[in-house]
Amino acid sequence: MRVTQQRRLTGADQIFELQMKRRRLIAAIALFILFELSMIGTAPFAKREISVAATQGDFLKQILLVGALGLQLFAPSNARPPMKVPVSILILLGYCLLSVSWALDPMISLRRLVFTSLVIFILVRSIGDLGAVRTINVIRSWLAFLLIVNYMVVIFTPFGVHAMTFYEAEGVIGDWRGIVSHKNA
């Protein structure tokens, strides 16, 4: 008969486990914010319009991204150092920064680069804090939730179906859209 021994956690181990649980919770919340912003957006039922104002960005989206980053920056980090952004991605971001100098509108390009960098940092930090299995579980949970919400929007609101608007292709009018902002989201 095999007897299993339960290891008693010391005070330092308990503190470490508590800090890691907090980091994982914060990482999951940051991922949920990121997924919500990328798949649904801040105005899911608004009509999409192509205009000059659209190039200015969504202020609420910017606030939420910076908030998700702030959550992760203030997460307890003395338990274990956070995962670093790979060098290849940093080189790519450096090239993107260089390309801002020859952009038609450098300020728009710079703003988009900054927010792309925020998304990359949030993803790398979240995946590093959660680990592969927990990250996949968070993604699976989010997609299941999104699927349920999509069906509810299709059944209970008129916004769940592509309307006849000037920016829609003729082939998608009347098709299910759900709450997602675009067919590729």
N, C-alpha and C positions, 0 to 999 in steps of 0.2 A: 504494500500500500504506500502510495506516494503522498507525502505531506507537503503542502505548499506553505511557504512562509510569506507572510505579508511584511514588507519592509516598512518600518515606521519612518515617516518623513521628519527630518529635522526642521528646525525653524527656518534655516536658509533655504531648504528644499521647498517648504510650504510657500515662502515668499516668491521663489522662482516660479512655481506652478501658478500662483495667483497672478503674477505679472504676465506670464505667457497666456493665460486665459483671457486677460484683458486685451492683450495685443491681438489675439485671434479674433475676439469680438469686434474690436475696432477695425481690423482688416476686413472682416466680413461686411460690416456696415459700409466701409469705403467702397468695397466691390459692388454692393447693392446700389449705392448712389451712382457709381460709374455706369453700371448696367442700365439703370433707370434712365439716366441722361442719354445714353447712346441708343437705346431701343425705343423708348417712349418719348423722351424730351420733356420740356417744361410746360408745353401747351398741346396736349395730345389731340384735342378736338378742334383746334384752330385750323383755319384754311392755310395751306402752304402757299406763300406768294414769293415770287422772284422779284426782288427790288434792291435798290441801293441800301435801304435800311437793313436788309438781311446781312449785308457785309459787315455791319457793326457788331454783330454777335448778340447773343442772348445774355443779358445781364444776370438773370437768375441762374442760368446755367453756369456762368463764370463764378458766381458766388458759391454755388454748391460744389463745384470742382475745387475751389480754394478751401472750402470748408472740409471736404474729404481729405485734402492734403494736410490741413491743419490737424485734423483728428489723428492722422498717422504720425505727424511730427511730434505730437504731444503724448503719444502712446509710450508706456514704459519701455525704455530701450536698454536699461542696464542688465536685463535678464540675459540677453543675447544680442550681439550686434545685428542690425538689420541687413538684409540682402542688398548687395550693390548692383547698380545698373551695369550690364555687360559692356565691355570696352567697345565692341563693334557697334552697339547702339549709340554710345557716346560719340563715336567717330561720325556716324550718320547724322546725329543732331548737330555736330560741328559743321558738317557740310551744309546742312539746311540753314544754319545761321549764316554761313558764308553766302548762300544763295539769296538771302534777304537783301544783300547789297545790290543785286541786279533785278529785283522784283519790280513790277509795275507800281505797286503801292506797298512800300516797305513796312509801313506801320501795320497794315492788315496781315502781311506775311509774318511779321514779328509776333503779333498777338496770337496768331494761329500756331506758331512754333512754340510759344510759351505754354499754351494750353495742351499741345501735343506732348510736350515734355512733362507736364503735370500728369497726364493720363499714363504715360510710360512709368513715371515714378510711382504712382498709385498702384499700378498693376504689379510692378516688380516687388514693391514693399509688401503688398497684400499676399502675393503668391509665396514670398519668402517667409512671411509670418504664419500663414495657414498651412503651408506644405501642399504637396500635389493632391493628396486624397481629399483633404478638407476643401481645397479650392474647387475640385471637381464636384464635390457635394454642394457647395454654395452655388455653383453655376447650374447644377441640376435642379436645385430648389427654386432658383430664380426663373428658369425656363418653364418649370411646371406651373409656378404662380402666374407667369406671363401668359401661358396657354389658357389657363382658366379665365383670366381677365379678358383675353381676346374673345373667347366664346361668349362671355357675359356682355361685352360691348356689341358684338354682332347681333346677339339675340335681343338686347334691351334698348339699344340706342340706334338712331339713324346714322351715326358716325362710323359704324362698323363696316360700312360698305363704301367702296369707291364711288364718289359722286361724279357727275358730269361737270368738270371744270376745265379751264383752258390748259392746265399743265399736265393733266392725266392723258395717257395714251388711250386711244379708243378701245383697245382690247381689254383694258382692265376695268372699265366702267361697269359697275354692278357686282364686281368680285368682292369677296370678303377682304377686309383690311384689318379689322380688329383695332387695337389701341396703338399699335406700332405706327411710327410716323412715315415709314417708307417700306416698300416691298423688300428692300435689301437690308433692313434693320434687323 
